[in-house]
Amino acid sequence: MSLVIDTSHWPVCNTPLQVVWPVPGNPAHLHSFHRITDWLEFLRELDLHAAIPVPTASKYERAQKLCAYTWLESDFSKAYELVALAALEGALLDCYGRKVIEFRKCKVKQQGKDFVKISSTEKLKLAKPPMFAELMSYLVEEDGLTDERLAFAQRYQAPAVRFLYETEAARLKRNADARKAIEDPSQLAADEPIVLATIRNRLAHGDSIEGWPWGGLLELIRDLIEYAYRERIQFYPGAIAG
């Protein structure tokens, strides 16, 4: 699926569009686009592989279009980020949703519990569709995503996987520290780490401080989606990566 936008009625800008996007060795390089055609060509380089299922591909293309519209208005940047993250969450749910539920059940058995005898409340929790943070954790820890296997990290020669999710151990420690801080105000609780789930939640739930656009986020999401669907891509006849 390739990005198609009619820009015939778009105004000509006197100043270039400046976008922070990584280059090898510099994760915060400032790109300048003087012509809309150059900007759209840049975004078309981020097309998804043709093998990606339509529900995910259509959401991702919508994010691409919103990103393109930043040529007209910078406020579109936060809209495209939220839609792109929704596309990623949908892709992960499609690829790993059932696997995560089965993984939860396996952990229950490993704890020595009899699945048949656990409470109905626990069973409902086990069967609940996984949230974005849990899906990201499964992607890395159970489906083997490393910087060596992530195209984004290899392309820009920079680590990326550790910024994708919060490990369970880190989350448990942070929650424990938060409880201590409630009991003892002199104790400082650690802030929630800035990972993809945090970014998505802040965008979706009206965080008062949005900050600057996340440079390279669309490209990172494209690569994560293609990693999740890598087997489908591998056996897709005649397709060429976007």
C-alpha positions as CSV (number, residue, x, y, z in Angstrom):
1,M,0.0,0.0,0.0
2,S,1.6,3.3,-1.1
3,L,0.8,6.8,0.2
4,V,-1.3,8.7,-2.3
5,I,-2.3,12.3,-1.6
6,D,-3.6,15.1,-3.9
7,T,-1.6,18.1,-3.0
8,S,-2.5,20.2,-6.1
9,H,-4.3,22.7,-3.9
10,W,-1.8,22.9,-1.1
11,P,-0.1,26.2,-0.6
12,V,3.5,26.8,-1.4
13,C,5.5,27.4,1.8
14,N,8.1,30.1,1.9
15,T,9.9,28.5,4.7
16,P,11.0,24.8,4.7
17,L,9.4,22.2,6.8
18,Q,11.8,21.1,9.5
19,V,11.5,17.7,11.0
20,V,13.6,15.9,13.5
21,W,14.4,12.4,12.2
22,P,17.4,10.2,12.9
23,V,20.3,9.6,10.6
24,P,23.2,7.2,11.2
25,G,25.1,8.5,14.2
26,N,22.6,11.2,15.1
27,P,19.1,10.4,16.5
28,A,18.0,14.0,16.4
29,H,19.0,15.2,13.0
30,L,17.1,18.2,11.7
31,H,15.8,17.6,8.2
32,S,14.6,20.5,6.0
33,F,12.1,20.0,3.2
34,H,11.7,22.8,0.7
35,R,9.2,21.2,-1.6
36,I,6.1,19.1,-0.8
37,T,7.2,16.5,-3.4
38,D,10.4,15.9,-1.4
39,W,8.4,15.5,1.8
40,L,6.0,13.1,0.3
41,E,8.8,11.1,-1.3
42,F,10.5,10.9,2.1
43,L,7.2,9.5,3.6
44,R,6.7,7.0,0.8
45,E,10.0,5.5,1.8
46,L,8.2,4.5,4.9
47,D,5.4,2.5,3.2
48,L,4.5,-0.8,4.8
49,H,5.3,-4.1,3.1
50,A,2.5,-5.2,0.8
51,A,2.1,-8.4,2.9
52,I,0.8,-6.6,5.9
53,P,-3.0,-7.2,6.5
54,V,-5.4,-4.5,5.4
55,P,-6.7,-3.5,8.9
56,T,-3.2,-2.7,10.1
57,A,-2.0,-1.3,6.7
58,S,-5.0,1.1,6.5
59,K,-4.4,2.5,10.0
60,Y,-0.7,2.9,9.2
61,E,-1.5,4.7,5.9
62,R,-3.8,7.0,7.8
63,A,-0.9,7.9,10.1
64,Q,1.3,8.5,7.1
65,K,-1.3,10.9,5.7
66,L,-1.6,12.8,9.0
67,C,2.2,13.0,9.1
68,A,2.1,14.4,5.5
69,Y,-0.4,17.1,6.7
70,T,2.2,18.5,9.0
71,W,3.3,20.4,5.9
72,L,0.2,22.4,6.4
73,E,-0.1,22.4,10.2
74,S,2.3,21.2,12.9
75,D,-0.5,20.1,15.2
76,F,-1.1,17.1,12.9
77,S,2.1,15.6,14.4
78,K,0.5,14.4,17.6
79,A,-2.5,13.0,15.7
80,Y,-0.3,10.9,13.4
81,E,1.7,9.6,16.4
82,L,-1.5,8.3,18.1
83,V,-2.8,6.7,15.0
84,A,0.5,5.1,14.2
85,L,0.7,3.6,17.7
86,A,-2.9,2.3,17.3
87,A,-1.8,0.6,14.1
88,L,1.1,-1.0,16.0
89,E,-1.1,-2.1,18.9
90,G,-3.6,-3.7,16.4
91,A,-0.7,-5.5,14.6
92,L,0.6,-6.9,17.9
93,L,-2.8,-8.0,19.0
94,D,-3.3,-9.8,15.7
95,C,0.1,-11.5,15.9
96,Y,0.4,-12.2,19.6
97,G,-3.0,-11.7,21.3
98,R,-3.7,-15.5,21.6
99,K,-0.1,-16.3,22.3
100,V,0.0,-13.9,25.3
101,I,-3.1,-15.5,26.8
102,E,-1.6,-19.0,26.4
103,F,1.7,-17.6,27.9
104,R,-0.2,-16.3,31.0
105,K,-1.8,-19.8,31.5
106,C,1.7,-21.4,31.2
107,K,3.0,-19.1,33.9
108,V,0.1,-20.1,36.2
109,K,1.1,-23.8,35.7
110,Q,4.7,-23.0,36.4
111,Q,3.6,-21.5,39.7
112,G,2.2,-24.9,40.6
113,K,-1.4,-23.8,40.3
114,D,-4.2,-26.0,38.9
115,F,-5.9,-23.9,36.1
116,V,-9.1,-25.8,36.7
117,K,-9.2,-24.8,40.3
118,I,-8.4,-21.1,40.2
119,S,-11.1,-18.6,40.8
120,S,-13.4,-17.4,38.0
121,T,-12.0,-13.9,38.6
122,E,-8.5,-15.1,37.9
123,K,-9.7,-17.0,34.8
124,L,-11.3,-13.8,33.4
125,K,-8.0,-11.9,34.0
126,L,-6.1,-14.6,32.1
127,A,-8.5,-14.5,29.2
128,K,-8.6,-10.7,29.0
129,P,-7.1,-9.3,25.7
130,P,-3.6,-8.1,26.4
131,M,-2.9,-4.4,26.7
132,F,-0.3,-2.6,24.6
133,A,2.4,-2.7,27.3
134,E,2.1,-6.5,27.7
135,L,2.1,-7.0,24.0
136,M,5.4,-5.0,23.7
137,S,6.9,-7.0,26.5
138,Y,5.9,-10.3,24.7
139,L,7.4,-8.9,21.4
140,V,10.8,-8.4,22.9
141,E,11.0,-11.1,25.6
142,E,9.2,-14.0,23.9
143,D,9.5,-13.3,20.2
144,G,13.2,-12.5,20.3
145,L,13.3,-8.9,19.2
146,T,16.8,-7.5,19.7
147,D,18.7,-4.5,18.4
148,E,20.4,-6.9,16.0
149,R,17.1,-8.0,14.6
150,L,15.4,-4.6,14.5
151,A,15.9,-2.8,11.2
152,F,15.6,0.7,12.8
153,A,18.4,0.0,15.3
154,Q,20.7,-1.4,12.6
155,R,19.9,1.4,10.1
156,Y,20.8,4.2,12.6
157,Q,23.5,2.3,14.5
158,A,21.8,3.0,17.8
159,P,20.1,0.9,20.5
160,A,16.4,1.0,20.4
161,V,14.9,-2.1,22.1
162,R,15.5,-0.9,25.6
163,F,13.3,2.1,24.9
164,L,10.4,0.1,23.6
165,Y,9.0,-1.3,26.9
166,E,9.4,-1.6,30.6
167,T,10.5,-5.0,32.0
168,E,8.3,-6.7,34.5
169,A,11.1,-6.5,37.1
170,A,11.4,-2.7,36.6
171,R,7.7,-2.2,36.8
172,L,7.3,-4.2,40.0
173,K,10.2,-2.2,41.6
174,R,8.7,1.1,40.5
175,N,5.3,0.1,41.9
176,A,6.9,-0.9,45.2
177,D,8.8,2.4,45.4
178,A,5.6,4.2,44.7
179,R,3.9,2.4,47.7
180,K,6.8,3.3,49.9
181,A,6.6,7.0,48.8
182,I,2.9,7.0,49.8
183,E,3.8,5.7,53.3
184,D,6.9,7.9,53.6
185,P,6.7,11.2,51.7
186,S,10.5,11.7,52.1
187,Q,10.9,8.7,49.7
188,L,10.9,9.7,46.0
189,A,9.1,7.4,43.6
190,A,10.6,6.8,40.2
191,D,8.9,8.4,37.2
192,E,7.2,6.2,34.7
193,P,9.7,5.4,31.9
194,I,9.2,6.9,28.5
195,V,8.5,3.9,26.4
196,L,6.0,3.3,23.6
197,A,3.1,2.4,26.0
198,T,3.8,5.6,28.0
199,I,3.8,7.7,24.9
200,R,0.5,6.2,23.6
201,N,-1.2,6.6,27.0
202,R,-0.2,10.2,27.3
203,L,-1.4,11.0,23.8
204,A,-4.7,9.1,24.3
205,H,-5.5,10.4,27.8
206,G,-4.9,14.1,27.3
207,D,-1.5,14.6,29.0
208,S,-1.1,18.4,29.7
209,I,2.5,18.4,28.4
210,E,2.7,16.9,25.0
211,G,6.2,18.0,24.1
212,W,7.8,17.9,20.7
213,P,7.0,15.3,18.1
214,W,8.9,12.0,18.5
215,G,11.5,12.0,15.7
216,G,11.5,8.8,13.7
217,L,8.5,7.3,15.5
218,L,6.6,6.4,12.3
219,E,9.6,4.6,10.9
220,L,10.2,2.7,14.1
221,I,6.6,1.6,14.1
222,R,6.8,0.5,10.5
223,D,9.8,-1.7,11.4
224,L,8.1,-3.1,14.5
225,I,5.0,-4.0,12.5
226,E,7.1,-5.7,9.8
227,Y,9.1,-7.6,12.4
228,A,5.8,-8.9,13.9
229,Y,4.6,-10.0,10.5
230,R,8.0,-11.2,9.3
231,E,6.9,-14.7,8.5
232,R,4.0,-13.5,6.5
233,I,6.4,-11.2,4.6
234,Q,8.8,-14.0,4.0
235,F,6.2,-16.1,2.2
236,Y,4.4,-13.3,0.4
237,P,4.8,-13.9,-3.4
238,G,6.5,-11.2,-5.4
239,A,6.2,-8.4,-2.7
240,I,8.8,-5.8,-2.4
241,A,9.5,-4.1,1.0
242,G,8.3,-0.5,1.2
